[in-house]
Amino acid sequence: MMQGFGRLILVATALLGLAAGPGAAQALIEDRLVILTPIPREVADATAERFAEFMRRRFGNPLRPIIVSQGSPVAYARIIEWRGRPEADLLWAGEAELLDDLAERRHLVPQEVPEAVLREIPARIGEPRAIPLRDERGVWVGTALTAAGIVHHPRVVRRAGADPPVGWDDLLDCRLKGQIVQTTPDRSGSHHASLEVILQLRGWQKGWEWAQRVGANTGLFVTRSRDVPTFVARGEFGVGFGVLSYMAFQEVLAGYDLRFSSPPYAWISPAPTAVIAGARSPRAARAFLNYLLSDDGQRGLVSHGLFPILPRFRMEGPPGSAAEQAALFSGMRSFFDRPIKTIYDDDLAQRRYGDVNDVYRKLITERHPQLTRLHCP
């Protein structure tokens, strides 16, 4: 623990120019940090509070983090609309291709994470098409790992007479008609990326055929991906699609009976994080990013069910701890313990991002009543 804290202190000292001591830190670092993130509030707020406490305890700095909850597609659009005069300082998590596009538009600036820390983060993970865990240009860097997949409520699924859904085609079971809840790809990065996995895995035509049949079984489209596991956990629907495992795990921590499956080739998010160009508090933003990659920051994320992006950490803790529960819920302790199947092409997803959203709206959202009559009548 001391070794991790020592490294974080050195990082913060170098970042903030603190050779003159705590007084210099207070003078140099900003006292307000606005974080734009799709990370659920129960995770984001707790992490921001731990960071603020560290800054107060070590440097005497009264920094006030402010969390602005936005789905990654909405956050992406807002950053573009700000035109270099942002109302937030840091974008924490989302789809990597959205951050790549923002970087190309010069809406993000270099993250300035020390090289020693970056070397600990593998460049890529998965096969046959590996996904990047950090940006080669040095603009964004991953901070944690989580997989998207399927959640289900065992009792509700049994009542429908269906088998527990563990694979993509299980969602096509007519016995689940009206039992699926999901959001739309223009509202959620995890949903958009999960849909892209299907399109890339099966091809454009067959992928959309699959998506339409899942749409026919859908009883509700919600505005946020975070709401999907909540509706399932409460037993209002049996199954949720495109859900990140740690978001579903928050419902488990709340005492609900919820199960999760991440089928082969499911999308994996490295929670890419970057400083927004023109930020009012760039030093505080970089300090927070470095905190996420510190020993203390990684352990904090593990306690919320997010897997560490530094391979030397694992999802483990005392019996009954949140970390142990998360390991059982997800069926693994580290993304680096075994081969991971990935097929996600960031470049392809970025090129057709808007097209996928448009096609989904025309084929599924606008035709939902027709789809429900066409499939599984």
Helices and strands as residue ranges (DSSP letters): H 2-16, H 22-28, E 32-37, H 41-59, E 64-69, H 72-82, E 90-92, H 96-104, E 108-109, H 115-118, E 124-125, E 127-128, E 131-132, E 141-142, E 144-152, H 154-159, G 168-172, G 174-176, E 180-182, H 189-202, H 204-217, E 218-221, H 227-233, E 239-244, H 245-253, E 259-261, E 268-269, E 272-276, H 282-292, H 295-302, E 307-308, H 322-330, E 341-342, H 346-351, H 353-360, I 361-365, H 368-374
